């Protein structure tokens, strides 16, 4: 393992033989993964990144600094540097050697504390610098389930953007899968490539070319015009496709050659007009099972609410009136004037069995003894989401027919004569099993 110029670490990844016992392979036979599943080989990602969890923080590691829900920042730990925020001053030396998940108190006198968390795709989605609009957890989870992405899958992603979904896909497909990501914007491509190499999602050789064991292959290309072919590779034979493009219908025609036995696709489009054009293109190129969804999520918090009391509310109004009268009287006395109308307001003390009055600040700490509390559920006031339509479809491998030639002839004939295809005895439509795969 060698240290990078920016404090990050890289490691040469090698494929290793593994013992496999699957259909047609004897148990105990030493078989390389590349022999089992083509060009996919075992990839071991270095600890401290997004691939493998590690216990302790080391110099050069990536840490997610969590202060509050709205203050989450990525940080590369480097000796001699410090992290500054409104919550305090944190030298990097104080982070090295601590376990991930530790709470770190500030060295500042009036500072607070932060949590040092291990990077995950979910945390990275909240902490990353937005180069484009991104997908959030509820969208990503729904898409992964509908596309049936699992360890070992081969996936195309067109529209890398900020790389939020790329991290989630790379984790799910694991060491045996392969993700082919395409980005047409040059600056975003360069930023994403540097980031993916730093996070161990991409591995490159000394010349900057991707190694055969790189989990992610990122390519700078306009797939709508130039397709998905990679010059030195055969058809990609992917199991799933995700398109986050302005005009996904222009890219669909280039996908057919790169599909496997069964390939599922998701198109992420903010406008219904985009969905309509994409549906027409999907039908034209043989995709079936077309569905469209819109996902929205709102979190609900379980809290304790202070039970209001009419007598307490009246007493509070009297207290505020008394304070206002005292303040006005004080101002008049300071000016050498008096006003008989400004008489003190007599407070009526609450009965002993009532809820005690609020403290001077007017706020009561949630759950404080001596008050009556109700268990309530409160919805999240703001929903962090990129609202779009999710269009799904499936393409079966070419050569598989859902209907037999006889069924097609019967269907054509029935359009001319409604009696064709009916049982002569029962006058019921004939059925067959030719529609099943």
Rosetta blueprint (number, residue, H / E / L):
1 X L
2 X E
3 X E
4 X L
5 X L
6 X L
7 X L
8 X L
9 X E
10 X E
11 X L
12 X L
13 X L
14 X L
15 X L
16 X L
17 X L
18 X E
19 X E
20 X L
21 X L
22 X L
23 X L
24 X L
25 X L
26 X L
27 X L
28 X L
29 X L
30 X E
31 X E
32 X L
33 X H
34 X H
35 X H
36 X H
37 X L
38 X L
39 X L
40 X L
41 X L
42 X L
43 X L
44 X L
45 X L
46 X L
47 X E
48 X L
49 X L
50 X L
51 X L
52 X E
53 X L
54 X L
55 X L
56 X E
57 X L
58 X L
59 X L
60 X L
61 X L
62 X E
63 X E
64 X E
65 X E
66 X E
67 X E
68 X E
69 X L
70 X L
71 X E
72 X E
73 X E
74 X E
75 X E
76 X E
77 X L
78 X L
79 X L
80 X L
81 X L
82 X E
83 X E
84 X E
85 X E
86 X L
87 X L
88 X E
89 X E
90 X E
91 X E
92 X H
93 X H
94 X H
95 X L
96 X L
97 X L
98 X L
99 X E
100 X L
101 X L
102 X E
103 X E
104 X E
105 X E
106 X L
107 X L
108 X L
109 X L
110 X L
111 X L
112 X L
113 X E
114 X E
115 X E
116 X E
117 X E
118 X E
119 X L
120 X L
121 X H
122 X H
123 X H
124 X H
125 X H
126 X H
127 X H
128 X L
129 X L
130 X L
131 X L
132 X L
133 X L
134 X L
135 X L
136 X L
137 X H
138 X H
139 X H
140 X H
141 X H
142 X H
143 X H
144 X H
145 X H
146 X H
147 X H
148 X L
149 X L
150 X L
151 X L
152 X L
153 X L
154 X E
155 X E
156 X E
157 X E
158 X E
159 X L
160 X L
161 X L
162 X L
163 X L
164 X H
165 X H
166 X H
167 X H
168 X H
169 X H
170 X H
171 X H
172 X H
173 X H
174 X H
175 X H
176 X H
177 X L
178 X E
179 X E
180 X E
181 X E
182 X E
183 X E
184 X L
185 X L
186 X H
187 X H
188 X H
189 X H
190 X H
191 X H
192 X H
193 X H
194 X H
195 X H
196 X H
197 X H
198 X H
199 X L
200 X L
201 X L
202 X L
203 X L
204 X E
205 X L
206 X L
207 X L
208 X L
209 X L
210 X E
211 X L
212 X L
213 X L
214 X L
215 X L
216 X E
217 X E
218 X E
219 X E
220 X E
221 X L
222 X L
223 X H
224 X H
225 X H
226 X H
227 X L
228 X L
229 X L
230 X L
231 X L
232 X L
233 X L
234 X L
235 X L
236 X L
237 X L
238 X E
239 X E
240 X E
241 X E
242 X E
243 X E
244 X L
245 X L
246 X L
247 X L
248 X L
249 X H
250 X H
251 X H
252 X H
253 X L
254 X L
255 X L
256 X H
257 X H
258 X H
259 X E
260 X E
261 X E
262 X E
263 X E
264 X E
265 X E
266 X E
267 X E
268 X E
269 X E
270 X L
271 X L
272 X H
273 X H
274 X H
275 X H
276 X H
277 X H
278 X H
279 X H
280 X H
281 X H
282 X H
283 X H
284 X H
285 X L
286 X L
287 X L
288 X E
289 X E
290 X E
291 X E
292 X E
293 X E
294 X E
295 X L
296 X L
297 X L
298 X L
299 X L
300 X E
301 X E
302 X E
303 X E
304 X E
305 X E
306 X E
307 X L
308 X L
309 X L
310 X H
311 X H
312 X H
313 X H
314 X H
315 X H
316 X H
317 X H
318 X H
319 X H
320 X H
321 X H
322 X H
323 X H
324 X H
325 X H
326 X H
327 X H
328 X H
329 X H
330 X H
331 X H
332 X H
333 X H
334 X H
335 X L
336 X L
337 X L
338 X L
339 X L
340 X L
341 X L
342 X L
343 X L
344 X L
345 X L
346 X L
347 X L
348 X L
349 X L
350 X L
351 X L
352 X L
353 X L
354 X L
355 X L
356 X L
357 X L
358 X L
359 X L
360 X L
361 X L
362 X L
363 X L
364 X L
365 X L
366 X L
367 X L
368 X L
369 X L
370 X L
371 X L
372 X L
373 X E
374 X E
375 X E
376 X E
377 X E
378 X E
379 X E
380 X L
381 X L
382 X L
383 X L
384 X L
385 X L
386 X L
387 X L
388 X L
389 X E
390 X E
391 X E
392 X E
393 X E
394 X E
395 X E
396 X E
397 X L
398 X L
399 X L
400 X L
401 X L
402 X L
403 X L
404 X L
405 X H
406 X H
407 X H
408 X H
409 X H
410 X H
411 X H
412 X H
413 X H
414 X H
415 X H
416 X H
417 X L
418 X L
419 X L
420 X L
421 X L
422 X E
423 X L
424 X L
425 X L
426 X L
427 X L
428 X L
429 X E
430 X L
431 X L
432 X L
433 X L
434 X L
435 X L
436 X L
437 X L
